Amino acid sequence: MEKGRATGLTIHYKVYANEFEQRTRGLNDEHAFVDGCAVFMYLEKYRSLPLTVTVAPYQGWHVTTGLASVPGNRFTFKAKNLDELMDCPMEIGNQKDFEFDVEGKKHVLCIFGAGNYDSNKMITDIGKIVKLNKEFWGDLPYERYVFFLHLGLQGGGGTEHLNSTIMQTGPFGFKNPNSYRGFLGLVSHEYFHTWNVKQLRPKGIAPYDYTKENYVHELWVAEGTTSYYGGLMLLRGGFSPSQSAYDWLANTVQGERQRPGNRIQSVSESSFDAWIKYWKEHQQGFNSESDYYGKGSDVSLVLDLEIRQHSSNKYSLDDVMRTLYKRFPLGGRGYTVDDLRSVAEKLSGTDLGKFFENYVTGTVPVDWERYLGYAGLTLQAKDSDRKISLGIMTADRENRTRVMSVVAGSPAYEAGVDIGDEVVALNGLRVRTSDLPDRLADYKPGDKVKLTVFRRDRLREFEMTLRLQDVPSYKVTKVEQPTPLQKSIFESWLKTTWE
Ligand SMILES: [Zn+2]
């Protein structure tokens, strides 16, 4: 090639593509999935130029993607720029595409794999979730949206994209109401991301740097607030019986209180450390780390109630999210926690300095009684449900019972039981994961027991004094005589009537 004269360049390269479970790239004799940023090469200086990509599918296969195809060629697609290409994954194979319209926009439910699903029911329910979000945000920021679904026995979860999401779930859970509700929860979470993250982005990931880790302090908003609304939308949409709002809150409180890591690491730090801690799934994570998904959702929930309370229920976190969405359009500088705080302060008319210090950058336990009280709800510990607990989680593999986690501060933790220990016996009699609860139920608080384990092939014995589990389960109920403000917060928050 003569210098300066070439008008094009052809590059061939191979990509390892066996990562369906990471939802990045995969190719086998059944289908292919391509997430652009895990497959395509690029040059930074040409990042903003429009481009086209042509797929050569295997015989009889077709392509489903959020990208628009070039007229006259159904396998050539165009993107405004590299970022659009990177954020519009493709499914290539014999997937089933179910098309439907909601609010004047085209939607596709694209399913790979066999399962016991009812596509009409799914379309109806997904359509409701689309409508709820349109009501919430005010618009649908796309022309066409694709819900990719991989049905398989392995993997689970989803990844959000610009005008699509790729979700994975088990193939035969669609008839069971609980697992179907779990699937809708996944849809609700991923779809909420269409605004919160794909449009409204934290400063650290706008624009995205594909070459390295992008550190941000706002994942507790990006993921936590999305988790909060993912669940809340299903309640507001009437996907669950009314009782489950109380169960949801009761489980939320118990979950937040029983994770020792919540007292050690803030959600802001958990967000920042996502690259080096959260996704490493360290065995001690539960004890030493917070969780920007779960705790981020908790903080979002109480922030919502705080804003409602201080503004006499004129404003809520819904308004904060909408305001940020308008103020920080895609392509701009991205928002920070300070931006979120200043919008929340403006709407609530109160200084939220202490709130952010306690719950966002601090590790203060959430004052659930106070916040739920704003909505006329009370919290009672179900002491009668408290069980004897050692504070360990075990799993049986190849006929061996292993300690998978030890809760900080629990009797087992204090006695010295460790992750990885192979549990052999409780008080001299063999115990396995399945019969541990029954065995413990025979004792009462204050009883001493001996737990025998193999640790690195050496037999060890640990003596511990039993007690009831530290954090009880809870019951959430309405107060007898609500104030008008409590009633109004409850009703507009959960979109239901007090009765
Ligand atoms: Zn998410």
Boltz pocket constraint, residues with backbone or C-beta under 6 A from the ligand:
constraints:
  - pocket:
      binder: B
      contacts: [[A, 158], [A, 189], [A, 190], [A, 193], [A, 222], [A, 223], [A, 226]]
      max_distance: 6.0
